[in-house]
Amino acid sequence: MKFKCEIKMDNAAFDPDPLLELRRLLINAAMRFEQLQGSDPLGLKLREGVFLDALGNKVGSYTIEGED
């Protein structure tokens, strides 16, 4: 199984400290995985998703590929 993630960090939400916004995005993804744990084990809701920055813009996406 493989987790692929891409986040573009070149917009205003990442200024002045890009690592703070990146941290927020990754924590939100981890919380989503935890909330859906057991209810959708690697089903449709967890196989792919998007990252929205603090301003609501899509800045990236992730996919989980392969068999369980």
Backbone as XML, in Angstrom:
<?xml version="1.0"?>
<chain id="A" units="angstrom">
  <residue number="1" name="MET">
    <atom name="N" x="0.842" y="-1.159" z="0.000"/>
    <atom name="CA" x="0.000" y="0.000" z="0.000"/>
    <atom name="C" x="0.900" y="1.239" z="0.000"/>
  </residue>
  <residue number="2" name="LYS">
    <atom name="N" x="0.433" y="2.321" z="-0.650"/>
    <atom name="CA" x="1.234" y="3.527" z="-0.775"/>
    <atom name="C" x="0.364" y="4.761" z="-0.533"/>
  </residue>
  <residue number="3" name="PHE">
    <atom name="N" x="0.901" y="5.709" z="0.250"/>
    <atom name="CA" x="0.253" y="6.994" z="0.489"/>
    <atom name="C" x="1.002" y="8.037" z="-0.321"/>
  </residue>
  <residue number="4" name="LYS">
    <atom name="N" x="0.291" y="8.717" z="-1.236"/>
    <atom name="CA" x="0.904" y="9.768" z="-2.057"/>
    <atom name="C" x="0.232" y="11.091" z="-1.714"/>
  </residue>
  <residue number="5" name="CYS">
    <atom name="N" x="1.056" y="12.125" z="-1.594"/>
    <atom name="CA" x="0.550" y="13.435" z="-1.188"/>
    <atom name="C" x="1.319" y="14.518" z="-1.932"/>
  </residue>
  <residue number="6" name="GLU">
    <atom name="N" x="0.599" y="15.522" z="-2.387"/>
    <atom name="CA" x="1.244" y="16.683" z="-2.995"/>
    <atom name="C" x="0.532" y="17.932" z="-2.503"/>
  </residue>
  <residue number="7" name="ILE">
    <atom name="N" x="1.324" y="18.897" z="-2.022"/>
    <atom name="CA" x="0.784" y="20.160" z="-1.524"/>
    <atom name="C" x="1.605" y="21.287" z="-2.121"/>
  </residue>
  <residue number="8" name="LYS">
    <atom name="N" x="0.932" y="22.224" z="-2.778"/>
    <atom name="CA" x="1.599" y="23.409" z="-3.332"/>
    <atom name="C" x="1.600" y="24.489" z="-2.262"/>
  </residue>
  <residue number="9" name="MET">
    <atom name="N" x="2.782" y="24.994" z="-1.950"/>
    <atom name="CA" x="2.934" y="25.920" z="-0.837"/>
    <atom name="C" x="3.323" y="27.320" z="-1.299"/>
  </residue>
  <residue number="10" name="ASP">
    <atom name="N" x="2.788" y="27.749" z="-2.445"/>
    <atom name="CA" x="3.209" y="29.029" z="-3.002"/>
    <atom name="C" x="2.120" y="30.100" z="-2.980"/>
  </residue>
  <residue number="11" name="ASN">
    <atom name="N" x="1.159" y="29.990" z="-2.050"/>
    <atom name="CA" x="0.140" y="31.036" z="-1.997"/>
    <atom name="C" x="0.159" y="31.743" z="-0.646"/>
  </residue>
  <residue number="12" name="ALA">
    <atom name="N" x="-0.699" y="32.728" z="-0.462"/>
    <atom name="CA" x="-0.682" y="33.607" z="0.704"/>
    <atom name="C" x="-0.895" y="32.889" z="2.030"/>
  </residue>
  <residue number="13" name="ALA">
    <atom name="N" x="-1.618" y="31.788" z="2.035"/>
    <atom name="CA" x="-1.884" y="31.073" z="3.287"/>
    <atom name="C" x="-0.593" y="30.531" z="3.912"/>
  </residue>
  <residue number="14" name="PHE">
    <atom name="N" x="0.464" y="30.399" z="3.131"/>
    <atom name="CA" x="1.724" y="29.862" z="3.628"/>
    <atom name="C" x="2.701" y="30.956" z="4.058"/>
  </residue>
  <residue number="15" name="ASP">
    <atom name="N" x="2.290" y="32.219" z="3.966"/>
    <atom name="CA" x="3.134" y="33.342" z="4.395"/>
    <atom name="C" x="2.743" y="33.760" z="5.798"/>
  </residue>
  <residue number="16" name="PRO">
    <atom name="N" x="3.603" y="34.129" z="6.654"/>
    <atom name="CA" x="5.054" y="34.225" z="6.483"/>
    <atom name="C" x="5.780" y="32.929" z="6.825"/>
  </residue>
  <residue number="17" name="ASP">
    <atom name="N" x="5.086" y="31.955" z="7.438"/>
    <atom name="CA" x="5.744" y="30.715" z="7.867"/>
    <atom name="C" x="5.066" y="29.511" z="7.213"/>
  </residue>
  <residue number="18" name="PRO">
    <atom name="N" x="5.604" y="29.004" z="6.114"/>
    <atom name="CA" x="4.961" y="27.914" z="5.385"/>
    <atom name="C" x="4.805" y="26.637" z="6.211"/>
  </residue>
  <residue number="19" name="LEU">
    <atom name="N" x="5.694" y="26.403" z="7.164"/>
    <atom name="CA" x="5.605" y="25.168" z="7.940"/>
    <atom name="C" x="4.396" y="25.151" z="8.873"/>
  </residue>
  <residue number="20" name="LEU">
    <atom name="N" x="3.953" y="26.305" z="9.335"/>
    <atom name="CA" x="2.762" y="26.345" z="10.181"/>
    <atom name="C" x="1.521" y="25.914" z="9.413"/>
  </residue>
  <residue number="21" name="GLU">
    <atom name="N" x="1.377" y="26.380" z="8.182"/>
    <atom name="CA" x="0.214" y="25.989" z="7.373"/>
    <atom name="C" x="0.319" y="24.521" z="6.967"/>
  </residue>
  <residue number="22" name="LEU">
    <atom name="N" x="1.513" y="24.070" z="6.625"/>
    <atom name="CA" x="1.705" y="22.654" z="6.292"/>
    <atom name="C" x="1.322" y="21.782" z="7.485"/>
  </residue>
  <residue number="23" name="ARG">
    <atom name="N" x="1.741" y="22.176" z="8.661"/>
    <atom name="CA" x="1.388" y="21.442" z="9.886"/>
    <atom name="C" x="-0.125" y="21.362" z="10.055"/>
  </residue>
  <residue number="24" name="ARG">
    <atom name="N" x="-0.811" y="22.470" z="9.847"/>
    <atom name="CA" x="-2.268" y="22.506" z="9.984"/>
    <atom name="C" x="-2.927" y="21.542" z="9.009"/>
  </residue>
  <residue number="25" name="LEU">
    <atom name="N" x="-2.460" y="21.546" z="7.765"/>
    <atom name="CA" x="-3.028" y="20.662" z="6.743"/>
    <atom name="C" x="-2.841" y="19.185" z="7.098"/>
  </residue>
  <residue number="26" name="LEU">
    <atom name="N" x="-1.655" y="18.831" z="7.557"/>
    <atom name="CA" x="-1.377" y="17.432" z="7.884"/>
    <atom name="C" x="-2.120" y="16.983" z="9.141"/>
  </residue>
  <residue number="27" name="ILE">
    <atom name="N" x="-2.248" y="17.865" z="10.108"/>
    <atom name="CA" x="-3.025" y="17.532" z="11.308"/>
    <atom name="C" x="-4.485" y="17.324" z="10.944"/>
  </residue>
  <residue number="28" name="ASN">
    <atom name="N" x="-5.028" y="18.178" z="10.083"/>
    <atom name="CA" x="-6.426" y="18.012" z="9.653"/>
    <atom name="C" x="-6.627" y="16.676" z="8.941"/>
  </residue>
  <residue number="29" name="ALA">
    <atom name="N" x="-5.681" y="16.287" z="8.110"/>
    <atom name="CA" x="-5.787" y="14.992" z="7.418"/>
    <atom name="C" x="-5.747" y="13.857" z="8.434"/>
  </residue>
  <residue number="30" name="ALA">
    <atom name="N" x="-4.840" y="13.928" z="9.393"/>
    <atom name="CA" x="-4.736" y="12.877" z="10.415"/>
    <atom name="C" x="-6.023" y="12.790" z="11.237"/>
  </residue>
  <residue number="31" name="MET">
    <atom name="N" x="-6.612" y="13.926" z="11.558"/>
    <atom name="CA" x="-7.865" y="13.929" z="12.314"/>
    <atom name="C" x="-8.987" y="13.306" z="11.494"/>
  </residue>
  <residue number="32" name="ARG">
    <atom name="N" x="-9.003" y="13.571" z="10.198"/>
    <atom name="CA" x="-10.013" y="12.961" z="9.323"/>
    <atom name="C" x="-9.863" y="11.441" z="9.290"/>
  </residue>
  <residue number="33" name="PHE">
    <atom name="N" x="-8.623" y="10.972" z="9.186"/>
    <atom name="CA" x="-8.387" y="9.528" z="9.193"/>
    <atom name="C" x="-8.880" y="8.920" z="10.498"/>
  </residue>
  <residue number="34" name="GLU">
    <atom name="N" x="-8.601" y="9.602" z="11.610"/>
    <atom name="CA" x="-9.011" y="9.092" z="12.915"/>
    <atom name="C" x="-10.530" y="9.066" z="13.056"/>
  </residue>
  <residue number="35" name="GLN">
    <atom name="N" x="-11.214" y="10.116" z="12.576"/>
    <atom name="CA" x="-12.674" y="10.188" z="12.663"/>
    <atom name="C" x="-13.339" y="9.087" z="11.852"/>
  </residue>
  <residue number="36" name="LEU">
    <atom name="N" x="-12.767" y="8.734" z="10.717"/>
    <atom name="CA" x="-13.365" y="7.732" z="9.836"/>
    <atom name="C" x="-12.884" y="6.315" z="10.142"/>
  </residue>
  <residue number="37" name="GLN">
    <atom name="N" x="-11.959" y="6.185" z="11.072"/>
    <atom name="CA" x="-11.420" y="4.877" z="11.424"/>
    <atom name="C" x="-12.551" y="3.949" z="11.861"/>
  </residue>
  <residue number="38" name="GLY">
    <atom name="N" x="-12.593" y="2.804" z="11.264"/>
    <atom name="CA" x="-13.620" y="1.825" z="11.598"/>
    <atom name="C" x="-14.892" y="1.982" z="10.792"/>
  </residue>
  <residue number="39" name="SER">
    <atom name="N" x="-15.281" y="3.215" z="10.479"/>
    <atom name="CA" x="-16.517" y="3.418" z="9.723"/>
    <atom name="C" x="-16.304" y="3.236" z="8.223"/>
  </residue>
  <residue number="40" name="ASP">
    <atom name="N" x="-15.079" y="3.413" z="7.758"/>
    <atom name="CA" x="-14.785" y="3.324" z="6.329"/>
    <atom name="C" x="-13.342" y="2.875" z="6.128"/>
  </residue>
  <residue number="41" name="PRO">
    <atom name="N" x="-12.973" y="1.675" z="6.607"/>
    <atom name="CA" x="-11.568" y="1.278" z="6.524"/>
    <atom name="C" x="-11.063" y="1.224" z="5.083"/>
  </residue>
  <residue number="42" name="LEU">
    <atom name="N" x="-10.353" y="2.256" z="4.720"/>
    <atom name="CA" x="-9.794" y="2.418" z="3.375"/>
    <atom name="C" x="-10.840" y="2.257" z="2.276"/>
  </residue>
  <residue number="43" name="GLY">
    <atom name="N" x="-12.032" y="2.692" z="2.566"/>
    <atom name="CA" x="-13.090" y="2.716" z="1.566"/>
    <atom name="C" x="-12.986" y="3.980" z="0.732"/>
  </residue>
  <residue number="44" name="LEU">
    <atom name="N" x="-14.075" y="4.350" z="0.117"/>
    <atom name="CA" x="-14.066" y="5.499" z="-0.796"/>
    <atom name="C" x="-13.696" y="6.803" z="-0.122"/>
  </residue>
  <residue number="45" name="LYS">
    <atom name="N" x="-14.099" y="7.002" z="1.133"/>
    <atom name="CA" x="-13.847" y="8.273" z="1.798"/>
    <atom name="C" x="-12.389" y="8.483" z="2.157"/>
  </residue>
  <residue number="46" name="LEU">
    <atom name="N" x="-11.614" y="7.416" z="2.272"/>
    <atom name="CA" x="-10.217" y="7.546" z="2.669"/>
    <atom name="C" x="-9.229" y="7.325" z="1.531"/>
  </residue>
  <residue number="47" name="ARG">
    <atom name="N" x="-9.647" y="6.760" z="0.424"/>
    <atom name="CA" x="-8.720" y="6.453" z="-0.674"/>
    <atom name="C" x="-8.142" y="7.698" z="-1.330"/>
  </residue>
  <residue number="48" name="GLU">
    <atom name="N" x="-8.882" y="8.795" z="-1.285"/>
    <atom name="CA" x="-8.372" y="10.042" z="-1.859"/>
    <atom name="C" x="-9.021" y="11.232" z="-1.185"/>
  </residue>
  <residue number="49" name="GLY">
    <atom name="N" x="-8.318" y="12.357" z="-1.224"/>
    <atom name="CA" x="-8.846" y="13.565" z="-0.609"/>
    <atom name="C" x="-8.073" y="14.779" z="-1.071"/>
  </residue>
  <residue number="50" name="VAL">
    <atom name="N" x="-8.536" y="15.936" z="-0.649"/>
    <atom name="CA" x="-7.891" y="17.191" z="-1.029"/>
    <atom name="C" x="-7.461" y="17.943" z="0.226"/>
  </residue>
  <residue number="51" name="PHE">
    <atom name="N" x="-6.515" y="18.839" z="0.035"/>
    <atom name="CA" x="-6.062" y="19.734" z="1.091"/>
    <atom name="C" x="-6.540" y="21.141" z="0.759"/>
  </residue>
  <residue number="52" name="LEU">
    <atom name="N" x="-7.251" y="21.761" z="1.705"/>
    <atom name="CA" x="-7.696" y="23.142" z="1.568"/>
    <atom name="C" x="-6.916" y="23.997" z="2.540"/>
  </residue>
  <residue number="53" name="ASP">
    <atom name="N" x="-6.344" y="25.097" z="2.043"/>
    <atom name="CA" x="-5.577" y="25.967" z="2.927"/>
    <atom name="C" x="-6.513" y="26.765" z="3.835"/>
  </residue>
  <residue number="54" name="ALA">
    <atom name="N" x="-5.942" y="27.572" z="4.711"/>
    <atom name="CA" x="-6.721" y="28.352" z="5.675"/>
    <atom name="C" x="-7.653" y="29.349" z="4.998"/>
  </residue>
  <residue number="55" name="LEU">
    <atom name="N" x="-7.396" y="29.659" z="3.733"/>
    <atom name="CA" x="-8.237" y="30.595" z="2.979"/>
    <atom name="C" x="-9.300" y="29.870" z="2.160"/>
  </residue>
  <residue number="56" name="GLY">
    <atom name="N" x="-9.321" y="28.533" z="2.237"/>
    <atom name="CA" x="-10.316" y="27.744" z="1.520"/>
    <atom name="C" x="-9.937" y="27.332" z="0.116"/>
  </residue>
  <residue number="57" name="ASN">
    <atom name="N" x="-8.708" y="27.589" z="-0.278"/>
    <atom name="CA" x="-8.242" y="27.224" z="-1.620"/>
    <atom name="C" x="-7.691" y="25.804" z="-1.629"/>
  </residue>
  <residue number="58" name="LYS">
    <atom name="N" x="-7.965" y="25.081" z="-2.706"/>
    <atom name="CA" x="-7.384" y="23.743" z="-2.866"/>
    <atom name="C" x="-5.899" y="23.903" z="-3.163"/>
  </residue>
  <residue number="59" name="VAL">
    <atom name="N" x="-5.069" y="23.297" z="-2.315"/>
    <atom name="CA" x="-3.624" y="23.404" z="-2.493"/>
    <atom name="C" x="-2.956" y="22.051" z="-2.695"/>
  </residue>
  <residue number="60" name="GLY">
    <atom name="N" x="-3.742" y="20.988" z="-2.654"/>
    <atom name="CA" x="-3.130" y="19.693" z="-2.853"/>
    <atom name="C" x="-4.123" y="18.556" z="-2.753"/>
  </residue>
  <residue number="61" name="SER">
    <atom name="N" x="-3.574" y="17.358" z="-2.841"/>
    <atom name="CA" x="-4.411" y="16.169" z="-2.769"/>
    <atom name="C" x="-3.579" y="14.995" z="-2.280"/>
  </residue>
  <residue number="62" name="TYR">
    <atom name="N" x="-4.279" y="13.934" z="-1.906"/>
    <atom name="CA" x="-3.606" y="12.701" z="-1.517"/>
    <atom name="C" x="-4.370" y="11.514" z="-2.079"/>
  </residue>
  <residue number="63" name="THR">
    <atom name="N" x="-3.661" y="10.410" z="-2.225"/>
    <atom name="CA" x="-4.285" y="9.137" z="-2.605"/>
    <atom name="C" x="-3.633" y="8.026" z="-1.791"/>
  </residue>
  <residue number="64" name="ILE">
    <atom name="N" x="-4.419" y="7.005" z="-1.526"/>
    <atom name="CA" x="-3.906" y="5.784" z="-0.924"/>
    <atom name="C" x="-4.132" y="4.688" z="-1.966"/>
  </residue>
  <residue number="65" name="GLU">
    <atom name="N" x="-3.051" y="4.066" z="-2.394"/>
    <atom name="CA" x="-3.099" y="3.092" z="-3.467"/>
    <atom name="C" x="-2.701" y="1.715" z="-2.968"/>
  </residue>
  <residue number="66" name="GLY">
    <atom name="N" x="-3.212" y="0.711" z="-3.613"/>
    <atom name="CA" x="-2.839" y="-0.655" z="-3.298"/>
    <atom name="C" x="-3.888" y="-1.353" z="-2.459"/>
  </residue>
  <residue number="67" name="GLU">
    <atom name="N" x="-3.575" y="-2.576" z="-2.138"/>
    <atom name="CA" x="-4.490" y="-3.402" z="-1.359"/>
    <atom name="C" x="-4.267" y="-3.181" z="0.122"/>
  </residue>
  <residue number="68" name="ASP">
    <atom name="N" x="-5.305" y="-3.483" z="0.896"/>
    <atom name="CA" x="-5.219" y="-3.336" z="2.351"/>
    <atom name="C" x="-4.136" y="-4.213" z="2.926"/>
  </residue>
</chain>
